[in-house]
């Protein structure tokens, strides 16, 4: 309920203007977004690598309305792949398929994803496909399956709050890859998604499912200490690789602590001009971020 309420408020044009056109709003965005340019993202990735952290770079954008926008986004990601290789970063990329044209022209999205997978494969790099609203879940899984069978260097995000996720994990196991397990950040109807404590229970069950699969590499994306503890227990005795993932700007001390204990920790680092939708989901996930913004507005 809190997630839905925050998203409803931030979707209002007045709220968007307040956040995107004020110093306080830009300060809040700066906590979670590396910057507007690729050079900003590369600089942040270097710093994180030097601290012993892995990185996944995300060029922000989604739901394009013009094929030319999808082509430009694909080119931007190709430039990101080249920059990762040029600077010898321990990093991969994360993409949203609606940014590559899914929902507008699914065949074009497939071709664009194929281009990225091919380029990344040349450099021995992986790609994570972000999961979006439930209307796009099935097509996202289908496009992942097609390209993963061809190149074998893809991963995909799975949202624990969706009822369908255990079956999606089984499907992914048939083609392999890495799986970013997250709770879910969109407002979904109760007919298809868990609520409240049931989300945590579903997350833990999926974590157990993934840790028991040698066909996939689990990437446990959480900042919740209880979920972290469960993942550590579930991974006890696992010989195949797995990792934690966290968001840039969230719980930096915990990121470094887990990395220092010998666990692979990958930081999701977004960049680009289209940061507002991303920021609103971070505010919905953790309303304390909204409080931070409001305090900045009133100068406290």
C-alpha positions as CSV (number, residue, x, y, z in Angstrom):
1,X,0.0,0.0,0.0
2,X,2.8,2.4,0.9
3,X,4.5,1.7,-2.5
4,X,1.3,2.5,-4.4
5,X,0.7,5.7,-2.4
6,X,4.3,7.0,-3.1
7,X,4.1,6.1,-6.8
8,X,0.7,7.9,-7.0
9,X,2.2,11.0,-5.5
10,X,5.4,11.0,-7.6
11,X,3.4,10.4,-10.8
12,X,1.8,13.8,-10.5
13,X,3.2,16.5,-12.7
14,X,3.5,19.0,-9.8
15,X,5.6,16.5,-7.9
16,X,7.8,15.7,-10.9
17,X,8.4,19.4,-11.4
18,X,9.3,19.9,-7.8
19,X,11.8,17.1,-7.8
20,X,13.4,17.6,-11.2
21,X,13.6,21.4,-11.1
22,X,14.9,22.0,-7.5
23,X,18.3,21.7,-5.9
24,X,16.8,19.4,-3.3
25,X,15.5,17.1,-5.9
26,X,18.7,16.9,-7.8
27,X,20.6,16.3,-4.6
28,X,18.3,13.3,-3.9
29,X,18.9,12.0,-7.4
30,X,22.6,12.4,-6.9
31,X,22.5,9.8,-4.2
32,X,21.3,7.1,-6.5
33,X,22.4,8.1,-10.1
34,X,26.1,8.3,-11.1
35,X,25.5,11.3,-13.5
36,X,24.0,12.2,-16.8
37,X,27.0,11.1,-19.0
38,X,28.8,7.8,-19.7
39,X,32.0,9.4,-18.4
40,X,30.3,10.0,-15.0
41,X,29.3,6.3,-14.9
42,X,32.8,5.1,-15.8
43,X,34.3,7.3,-13.1
44,X,31.9,5.8,-10.5
45,X,32.5,2.3,-11.7
46,X,36.3,2.8,-11.4
47,X,35.9,3.9,-7.8
48,X,33.7,1.0,-6.9
49,X,36.1,-1.5,-8.5
50,X,38.9,0.0,-6.6
51,X,36.9,-0.6,-3.4
52,X,36.5,-4.3,-4.3
53,X,33.0,-4.1,-5.7
54,X,31.6,-5.3,-9.0
55,X,29.4,-3.1,-11.1
56,X,26.4,-3.2,-13.5
57,X,25.9,-0.1,-15.5
58,X,22.4,1.0,-16.5
59,X,21.7,3.7,-19.1
60,X,18.4,5.0,-17.9
61,X,15.4,5.0,-20.1
62,X,12.2,2.9,-20.8
63,X,9.0,2.7,-22.8
64,X,10.3,4.4,-26.0
65,X,7.7,5.7,-28.4
66,X,9.8,5.9,-31.6
67,X,12.1,3.2,-33.2
68,X,14.8,5.8,-33.5
69,X,14.8,6.2,-29.7
70,X,15.4,2.5,-29.3
71,X,18.2,2.6,-31.9
72,X,19.8,5.5,-30.0
73,X,19.6,3.6,-26.7
74,X,21.1,0.5,-28.3
75,X,24.0,2.7,-29.6
76,X,24.5,4.2,-26.1
77,X,24.8,0.7,-24.7
78,X,27.3,-0.3,-27.3
79,X,29.3,2.7,-26.4
80,X,29.0,1.6,-22.7
81,X,30.3,-1.9,-23.5
82,X,33.2,-0.4,-25.4
83,X,34.0,1.9,-22.5
84,X,33.9,-1.0,-20.0
85,X,36.4,-2.9,-22.1
86,X,38.6,0.2,-22.7
87,X,38.9,0.9,-19.0
88,X,39.3,-2.7,-18.0
89,X,36.4,-2.5,-15.6
90,X,34.9,-5.5,-13.7
91,X,31.4,-4.6,-14.9
92,X,28.5,-5.6,-17.1
93,X,25.4,-3.8,-18.3
94,X,21.7,-3.8,-17.4
95,X,19.0,-3.1,-19.9
96,X,15.3,-2.5,-20.0
97,X,13.7,-4.1,-23.0
98,X,11.0,-1.4,-23.4
99,X,14.0,1.0,-23.9
100,X,15.1,-1.3,-26.8
101,X,11.6,-1.2,-28.4
102,X,9.7,-4.0,-26.6
103,X,6.0,-3.1,-26.6
104,X,6.5,-0.9,-29.6
105,X,8.1,-3.3,-32.0
106,X,9.1,-6.6,-30.3
107,X,11.0,-7.8,-33.3
108,X,13.1,-4.7,-33.3
109,X,13.7,-5.1,-29.6
110,X,14.9,-8.7,-30.3
111,X,17.3,-7.4,-32.9
112,X,18.6,-4.7,-30.6
113,X,19.1,-7.1,-27.8
114,X,20.9,-9.5,-30.2
115,X,23.3,-6.7,-31.1
116,X,24.1,-6.0,-27.5
117,X,24.6,-9.6,-26.6
118,X,26.9,-10.2,-29.6
119,X,29.0,-7.1,-28.7
120,X,29.2,-8.1,-25.0
121,X,30.1,-11.7,-25.9
122,X,33.0,-10.5,-27.9
123,X,34.5,-9.0,-24.7
124,X,33.5,-11.9,-22.5
125,X,30.9,-9.6,-20.8
126,X,27.4,-10.4,-19.5
127,X,24.1,-8.5,-19.8
128,X,21.3,-8.4,-17.3
129,X,17.8,-7.8,-18.5
130,X,15.8,-5.8,-16.0
131,X,12.2,-6.8,-15.3
132,X,9.5,-4.2,-15.8
133,X,5.8,-4.0,-15.2
134,X,3.9,-7.3,-15.2
135,X,2.3,-6.5,-18.6
136,X,5.8,-7.1,-20.1
137,X,7.0,-10.0,-18.0
138,X,6.1,-12.8,-20.5
139,X,7.6,-11.1,-23.5
140,X,10.7,-10.2,-21.4
141,X,11.2,-13.9,-20.5
142,X,10.6,-15.0,-24.1
143,X,13.2,-12.5,-25.6
144,X,15.7,-13.5,-22.9
145,X,15.2,-17.2,-23.8
146,X,15.8,-16.6,-27.5
147,X,19.0,-14.6,-27.2
148,X,20.3,-16.6,-24.3
149,X,20.1,-19.8,-26.3
150,X,22.2,-18.1,-29.0
151,X,24.9,-16.4,-26.9
152,X,24.7,-17.7,-23.4
153,X,25.8,-14.5,-21.7
154,X,22.5,-13.1,-20.5
155,X,20.9,-12.8,-17.1
156,X,17.4,-11.7,-16.1
157,X,15.8,-10.1,-13.1
158,X,13.0,-11.9,-11.3
159,X,10.5,-10.1,-9.0
160,X,9.7,-12.1,-5.9
161,X,6.2,-10.5,-5.4
162,X,4.8,-11.9,-8.7
163,X,3.0,-15.2,-8.3
164,X,4.4,-16.5,-11.5
165,X,8.1,-16.2,-10.5
166,X,8.8,-19.8,-9.4
167,X,7.8,-21.1,-12.8
168,X,9.8,-18.3,-14.5
169,X,12.9,-19.5,-12.6
170,X,12.3,-23.0,-13.8
171,X,12.1,-21.7,-17.3
172,X,15.3,-19.8,-16.9
173,X,17.0,-22.9,-15.6
174,X,16.4,-24.6,-18.9
175,X,18.6,-22.0,-20.8
176,X,20.9,-21.0,-18.0
177,X,22.3,-17.6,-17.1
178,X,22.3,-15.4,-14.0
179,X,19.2,-14.4,-12.1
180,X,18.9,-11.2,-10.3
181,X,16.3,-11.8,-7.5
182,X,14.6,-8.7,-6.2
183,X,11.4,-8.0,-4.3
184,X,9.8,-5.9,-7.1
185,X,9.3,-2.2,-7.4
186,X,6.1,-1.6,-9.4
187,X,2.5,-1.2,-8.2
188,X,0.9,-4.5,-9.3
189,X,-2.7,-5.7,-8.7
190,X,-3.3,-8.1,-5.8
191,X,-4.6,-10.7,-8.2
192,X,-1.0,-11.4,-9.5
193,X,1.3,-10.2,-6.7
194,X,2.0,-10.9,-3.0
195,X,1.6,-8.2,-0.4
196,X,3.4,-7.3,2.9
197,X,5.2,-10.1,4.7
198,X,4.2,-12.5,1.9
199,X,6.8,-10.8,-0.4
200,X,9.6,-11.6,2.1
201,X,8.5,-15.2,2.3
202,X,8.3,-15.5,-1.5
203,X,11.8,-13.9,-1.8
204,X,13.3,-16.4,0.6
205,X,11.6,-19.4,-1.2
206,X,12.9,-18.2,-4.5
207,X,16.4,-17.7,-3.0
208,X,16.3,-21.3,-1.8
209,X,15.1,-22.4,-5.3
210,X,17.9,-20.6,-7.0
211,X,20.7,-21.7,-4.6
212,X,19.7,-25.3,-5.4
213,X,20.1,-24.8,-9.1
214,X,23.5,-25.4,-10.7
215,X,22.2,-24.2,-14.1
216,X,22.0,-20.6,-13.0
217,X,24.0,-18.0,-11.1
218,X,21.9,-16.5,-8.3
219,X,22.3,-12.7,-7.9
220,X,20.6,-11.8,-4.6
221,X,19.5,-8.2,-4.9
222,X,18.5,-7.0,-1.4
223,X,19.4,-4.4,1.3
224,X,17.3,-6.3,3.9
225,X,19.4,-7.8,6.6
226,X,17.0,-10.6,7.2
227,X,17.0,-11.5,3.4
228,X,20.8,-11.3,3.4
229,X,21.0,-13.7,6.4
230,X,18.7,-16.1,4.7
231,X,20.7,-16.0,1.5
232,X,23.9,-16.7,3.4
233,X,22.3,-19.7,5.0
234,X,20.8,-20.9,1.8
235,X,24.2,-20.7,0.0
236,X,26.0,-22.7,2.7
237,X,27.6,-25.6,0.9
238,X,26.9,-24.3,-2.6
239,X,30.0,-24.8,-4.8
240,X,28.8,-22.9,-7.8
241,X,29.2,-19.1,-8.0
242,X,26.6,-16.6,-6.8
243,X,26.7,-12.9,-5.7
244,X,24.9,-10.2,-3.8
245,X,23.7,-7.1,-5.6
246,X,22.8,-3.7,-4.2
247,X,21.9,-0.3,-5.6
248,X,24.3,2.6,-5.9
249,X,23.9,4.9,-3.0
250,X,22.1,2.5,-0.7
251,X,23.9,0.9,2.3
252,X,27.4,1.5,1.2
253,X,28.9,0.3,4.5
254,X,27.0,-3.0,4.2
255,X,28.2,-3.4,0.7
256,X,31.8,-3.0,1.8
257,X,31.3,-5.3,4.8
258,X,29.9,-8.2,2.7
259,X,32.6,-7.7,0.1
260,X,35.2,-7.7,2.8
261,X,33.9,-11.0,4.1
262,X,34.7,-12.5,0.7
263,X,31.3,-12.3,-0.9
264,X,30.9,-11.0,-4.5
265,X,29.0,-7.8,-4.3
266,X,27.8,-6.1,-7.5
267,X,26.5,-2.5,-7.5
268,X,23.8,-1.4,-9.9
269,X,24.9,2.0,-11.2
270,X,22.4,4.0,-13.3
271,X,23.3,7.0,-15.3
272,X,21.7,9.3,-17.9
273,X,19.1,12.1,-18.2
274,X,16.0,9.9,-17.8
275,X,16.5,9.4,-14.0
276,X,13.0,10.4,-12.7
277,X,11.1,7.1,-13.1
278,X,14.1,5.3,-11.6
279,X,14.2,7.7,-8.6
280,X,10.4,7.4,-8.0
281,X,10.8,3.6,-7.7
282,X,13.6,4.0,-5.2
283,X,11.4,6.4,-3.2
284,X,8.5,3.9,-3.3
285,X,10.7,1.1,-2.1
286,X,12.0,3.1,0.8
287,X,9.8,6.1,1.9
288,X,12.7,7.4,4.0
289,X,14.1,8.6,0.8
290,X,11.0,10.8,0.4
291,X,11.6,12.1,3.9
292,X,15.2,13.0,2.9
293,X,13.9,15.0,0.0
294,X,11.3,16.9,2.1
295,X,13.9,17.8,4.7
296,X,16.1,19.2,2.0
297,X,13.2,21.2,0.6
298,X,12.7,23.0,4.0
299,X,16.4,23.3,4.7
300,X,16.7,20.8,7.5
